[in-house]
Amino acid sequence: MSWHGHLSLNYSRDGERTIALDRHNGPLRVLQRLYPEGDAVCHHVLVHPPGGIVGGDVLEVDATLQAGTHALITTPGATRFYRSSGAPARQSVTARLAPGARLEWLPLETIAYQNCLADNHLRFELDAGAEMIGWDLLALGLPAAAQHFDAPGCEQGRYTQCVELPGVWLERGTVQAHDRLLLDSPLGWAGHRVMGTLWLAAGSALAPQRRTALLEAARGVIDAAQPPDVAPTTACHVGATSPHEQVVVVRALADRVEPLMQMLSTIWGQWRETAWQRPPCPPRVWRT
């Protein structure tokens, strides 16, 4: 039996407070609405009670942020795409931001298990004056448990990822377990099995000085986290760039989720202060 879960989030302002109306169908819902940093920012924790996504499952999140709202959306644990017997599992996220709205899309990592067939599509539509910070972390298999995504007999695994800012930035790629050239080539994953992408995007052009400040903040964190004697098992290969005047991006490859998550969390905090003059407020669920 497959699950079809749909969650609709509508953020609006009530005075100085960001409030949200949520509606759900199926096993996808809001666990909590929290205000750890005051009324301006609504923290939402999304949960999927079945605990994983299998072949045939479809999960959809639609978020609308009205003018002047600020939402931070996260999850209490990893998103898991399990083995499929034939039908793909699909997750799609669409967010629409009105002028002056801010969104932080910060789910914990996604794990692609052996022989999964998965499609993950993220689409963010930003009006002029809207801004967001988002990330996506993908772990192929569970190497620490010797459950390798590309192990012999698991060549059917496939994961397709799409991150889209219409008219501005589009990243789409498919990782297949049998594609050794992609997984092991220096021009591909280079033998690593964790990939992370962090971005700050705006609905209109970022001023050159802001883009420079964001890149310098990210590179400062990267340099501090990568001393010459860092252990190979915790090393991250990271770069920061601005492929478009409305986007700043950090890309990374690593062997484990934890050091990469720590680095991207630190950069997120720096960007929050640099871009929005708001100190980082890590969700409590990240520490439980």
C-alpha positions as CSV (number, residue, x, y, z in Angstrom):
1,M,0.0,0.0,0.0
2,S,1.4,3.4,-1.0
3,W,0.8,6.7,0.9
4,H,-0.1,10.0,-0.6
5,G,0.6,12.9,1.8
6,H,-0.1,16.5,1.2
7,L,0.6,19.4,3.5
8,S,-0.4,23.0,2.8
9,L,1.1,25.9,4.8
10,N,-0.1,29.5,4.5
11,Y,1.8,32.1,6.4
12,S,0.4,35.6,7.1
13,R,1.0,38.5,9.5
14,D,-1.0,39.2,12.6
15,G,0.5,42.5,13.7
16,E,4.1,41.7,14.3
17,R,3.6,38.0,14.5
18,T,4.0,35.5,11.7
19,I,1.1,33.0,12.0
20,A,0.3,29.9,9.9
21,L,-2.7,28.0,8.8
22,D,-1.8,24.4,7.9
23,R,-4.0,21.7,6.3
24,H,-2.9,18.1,5.7
25,N,-4.1,15.0,4.0
26,G,-2.4,11.7,4.7
27,P,0.8,11.1,6.8
28,L,2.4,14.5,6.5
29,R,1.8,17.1,9.1
30,V,3.1,19.9,11.4
31,L,4.5,18.6,14.7
32,Q,4.9,22.0,16.3
33,R,4.7,25.7,15.7
34,L,7.3,27.5,17.8
35,Y,8.5,31.0,18.5
36,P,11.9,30.7,20.1
37,E,13.1,34.1,18.8
38,G,10.0,36.1,19.2
39,D,6.8,36.7,17.2
40,A,8.5,37.7,13.9
41,V,9.7,34.2,13.0
42,C,7.5,31.1,13.0
43,H,9.5,27.8,13.4
44,H,7.7,24.8,12.0
45,V,8.7,21.1,12.5
46,L,7.3,18.8,9.9
47,V,6.9,15.1,10.5
48,H,6.1,12.0,8.4
49,P,4.9,9.4,10.9
50,P,5.5,6.3,8.8
51,G,9.2,7.2,9.1
52,G,10.3,6.6,5.4
53,I,9.2,6.9,1.8
54,V,8.9,3.7,-0.3
55,G,8.0,3.0,-3.9
56,G,4.7,4.5,-4.9
57,D,4.6,7.0,-2.0
58,V,4.0,10.6,-2.9
59,L,4.6,13.5,-0.5
60,E,3.8,17.1,-1.4
61,V,4.4,20.3,0.6
62,D,3.0,23.6,-0.6
63,A,3.9,26.7,1.2
64,T,2.7,30.3,0.7
65,L,4.4,33.1,2.5
66,Q,2.5,36.4,2.4
67,A,4.3,39.8,2.5
68,G,6.5,40.4,5.5
69,T,6.3,36.9,6.9
70,H,9.3,34.8,8.0
71,A,9.1,31.0,8.4
72,L,11.8,28.5,9.3
73,I,10.9,24.9,8.3
74,T,12.8,21.8,9.5
75,T,12.3,18.2,10.3
76,P,13.1,16.1,13.5
77,G,15.0,13.5,11.6
78,A,16.3,12.3,8.2
79,T,14.1,11.8,5.2
80,R,14.5,8.1,4.2
81,F,13.9,6.8,0.7
82,Y,13.7,3.0,1.1
83,R,14.1,0.1,-1.4
84,S,11.5,0.1,-4.2
85,S,10.1,-3.0,-5.9
86,G,9.4,-1.0,-9.1
87,A,7.4,2.2,-8.6
88,P,9.3,5.4,-7.7
89,A,8.8,7.4,-4.6
90,R,8.3,11.1,-5.0
91,Q,8.6,14.1,-2.8
92,S,7.9,17.6,-4.0
93,V,8.1,21.0,-2.3
94,T,6.8,24.2,-3.7
95,A,7.1,27.5,-1.9
96,R,5.8,30.9,-3.1
97,L,7.2,34.0,-1.4
98,A,5.5,37.4,-1.6
99,P,7.5,40.7,-1.4
100,G,9.4,41.0,1.8
101,A,8.8,37.4,2.9
102,R,11.7,35.3,4.2
103,L,11.9,31.5,4.2
104,E,14.5,29.1,5.8
105,W,14.1,25.6,4.3
106,L,16.3,23.5,6.6
107,P,15.3,19.9,6.7
108,L,17.7,17.3,8.1
109,E,19.5,15.1,5.6
110,T,18.0,12.8,3.0
111,I,19.2,9.1,3.0
112,A,18.9,7.2,-0.3
113,Y,18.9,3.5,0.7
114,Q,20.0,0.6,-1.5
115,N,17.8,0.0,-4.5
116,C,15.6,3.0,-3.9
117,L,13.9,4.7,-6.8
118,A,13.4,8.3,-5.7
119,D,12.5,11.7,-7.1
120,N,12.9,14.8,-5.0
121,H,11.8,18.2,-6.5
122,L,12.2,21.5,-4.7
123,R,10.8,24.7,-6.3
124,F,10.9,28.1,-4.8
125,E,9.2,31.1,-6.4
126,L,10.4,34.4,-5.0
127,D,8.8,37.8,-5.7
128,A,11.0,40.9,-5.8
129,G,12.1,41.7,-2.3
130,A,11.6,38.1,-1.0
131,E,14.7,36.1,0.2
132,M,15.4,32.6,1.4
133,I,18.1,30.4,2.8
134,G,17.8,26.7,2.0
135,W,19.9,23.6,2.0
136,D,19.8,20.0,0.8
137,L,22.0,17.2,2.1
138,L,21.9,13.8,0.4
139,A,23.6,10.7,1.8
140,L,23.9,7.7,-0.5
141,G,23.4,4.6,1.6
142,L,24.7,4.0,5.1
143,P,28.4,3.5,4.7
144,A,29.1,3.4,8.4
145,A,26.8,0.4,8.6
146,A,28.3,-1.2,5.5
147,Q,25.1,-0.6,3.6
148,H,26.6,1.0,0.5
149,F,24.3,2.6,-2.1
150,D,26.4,1.0,-4.9
151,A,27.1,-2.4,-3.3
152,P,27.0,-5.5,-5.6
153,G,23.4,-6.5,-6.2
154,C,22.2,-3.0,-5.6
155,E,22.8,-1.5,-9.0
156,Q,19.1,-0.6,-9.6
157,G,19.2,2.3,-7.1
158,R,18.4,5.7,-8.5
159,Y,18.0,9.1,-7.0
160,T,16.9,12.2,-9.0
161,Q,17.2,15.6,-7.5
162,C,15.9,19.0,-8.8
163,V,16.3,22.4,-7.1
164,E,14.6,25.2,-9.0
165,L,14.3,28.9,-8.7
166,P,12.3,29.6,-11.9
167,G,14.2,31.8,-14.4
168,V,17.2,32.1,-12.1
169,W,18.7,28.8,-11.1
170,L,18.0,25.2,-12.0
171,E,20.0,22.1,-10.7
172,R,18.8,18.7,-11.9
173,G,20.7,15.5,-11.7
174,T,20.3,11.7,-11.4
175,V,22.6,9.4,-9.4
176,Q,22.5,5.8,-10.4
177,A,24.1,3.1,-8.3
178,H,25.7,1.4,-11.4
179,D,27.2,4.7,-12.6
180,R,30.7,4.2,-11.3
181,L,32.1,7.0,-13.5
182,L,29.9,9.6,-11.8
183,L,30.3,8.2,-8.3
184,D,34.1,7.7,-8.3
185,S,35.4,10.1,-10.9
186,P,37.2,13.3,-9.7
187,L,34.8,15.2,-11.9
188,G,31.8,13.5,-10.1
189,W,31.4,12.4,-6.5
190,A,35.1,11.5,-6.3
191,G,34.4,8.5,-4.1
192,H,32.4,10.4,-1.5
193,R,28.8,9.5,-0.7
194,V,27.4,12.7,0.9
195,M,26.6,15.8,-1.0
196,G,25.4,19.1,0.4
197,T,24.1,22.3,-1.2
198,L,23.3,25.5,0.7
199,W,22.0,28.6,-1.0
200,L,20.8,32.1,-0.3
201,A,18.4,33.4,-3.0
202,A,16.6,36.6,-3.6
203,G,13.7,37.6,-5.8
204,S,15.7,40.5,-7.2
205,A,19.4,41.1,-7.7
206,L,21.6,41.1,-4.6
207,A,23.8,44.2,-4.3
208,P,27.4,43.3,-5.2
209,Q,28.6,44.2,-1.7
210,R,26.1,41.8,-0.2
211,R,27.1,39.0,-2.5
212,T,30.7,39.6,-1.6
213,A,30.0,39.7,2.1
214,L,28.0,36.4,1.9
215,L,30.8,34.7,-0.1
216,E,33.5,35.9,2.3
217,A,31.4,34.7,5.3
218,A,31.1,31.3,3.8
219,R,34.7,31.0,2.8
220,G,35.8,32.1,6.3
221,V,33.9,29.2,7.8
222,I,35.2,26.8,5.2
223,D,38.8,27.8,5.8
224,A,38.4,27.6,9.6
225,A,36.8,24.1,9.4
226,Q,39.5,22.6,7.1
227,P,42.9,22.8,8.8
228,P,45.7,21.0,6.9
229,D,45.8,18.2,9.4
230,V,42.1,17.4,9.3
231,A,41.3,13.6,9.5
232,P,40.4,12.2,6.0
233,T,37.2,10.7,7.4
234,T,35.9,14.1,8.5
235,A,37.1,16.1,5.6
236,C,34.7,18.1,3.4
237,H,35.4,19.3,-0.1
238,V,33.6,22.7,-0.2
239,G,33.3,25.7,-2.5
240,A,31.3,28.9,-2.5
241,T,30.2,30.7,-5.6
242,S,27.6,33.0,-7.0
243,P,26.3,31.6,-10.3
244,H,23.7,34.4,-10.7
245,E,23.2,37.9,-9.3
246,Q,20.2,36.6,-7.2
247,V,21.9,33.5,-5.8
248,V,24.9,32.6,-3.6
249,V,25.7,28.8,-3.3
250,V,27.9,26.6,-1.2
251,R,28.5,23.1,-2.6
252,A,30.2,20.2,-0.7
253,L,31.1,16.6,-0.8
254,A,32.0,14.6,2.3
255,D,32.2,11.0,3.6
256,R,29.9,11.6,6.6
257,V,26.8,13.7,7.2
258,E,27.8,15.1,10.6
259,P,30.8,17.2,9.8
260,L,29.1,18.5,6.7
261,M,25.9,19.4,8.6
262,Q,28.0,21.2,11.2
263,M,29.8,23.3,8.6
264,L,26.6,24.2,6.7
265,S,24.9,25.1,9.9
266,T,27.7,27.4,10.8
267,I,27.6,29.1,7.4
268,W,23.8,29.4,7.7
269,G,24.2,31.2,11.0
270,Q,26.8,33.6,9.4
271,W,24.5,34.3,6.5
272,R,21.6,35.0,8.8
273,E,23.6,37.7,10.5
274,T,25.2,39.1,7.3
275,A,22.0,39.2,5.2
276,W,19.3,39.8,7.8
277,Q,21.1,41.0,10.9
278,R,19.4,38.2,12.8
279,P,21.5,35.9,15.0
280,P,21.3,32.2,14.4
281,C,18.6,30.3,16.4
282,P,19.1,26.6,15.7
283,P,15.9,24.6,16.2
284,R,15.9,22.7,19.4
285,V,14.9,19.5,17.5
286,W,18.4,19.4,16.0
287,R,19.8,18.7,19.4
288,T,17.4,15.9,20.4
